[in-house]
């Protein structure tokens, strides 16, 4: 019985060591591939929308326009004037952007976004509240994704 107990103990020790090795190996961080800047997915879309909402709420025209490729955007100069006017007319902006759908169409991606916004005018008028589905198109520019279209553009205007 002494030999049998010794064998069981060494077998149990071997199993415990194997389990410990598995637990340690499981906890090791596996190296992750760096994200492909040319690949568009829901995480990329969400990141862009987060940056857009931060630009609006931070009242930062520069940050806002850095997210757009105005040269590729139809009537980009008119859109820039509209946004400049919108920022000038608003004291504060609160926005919530909820990604509803993404799709890839060749070298561009399309986003459907449910948007809610409250904009407080600088003239002390009543706060404007809007809720609308926005449609964005994005494409790569200088190794990053930029908005190249937005509809309806009237979302970013005060009555």
Secondary structure, DSSP 8 states (H G I E B T S, - for coil): -HHHHHHHHHHHHHHHHHHHHHHHHHHS--------TT---HHHHHHHHHHHHHHHHTT-HHHHHTTB-TTTSTTHHHHHHHHHHHHHHEEEEEEEEEEEEEEEETTEEEEEEEEEEEEEETT----EEEEEEEEEEEEEETTEEEEEEEE-GGGGS--
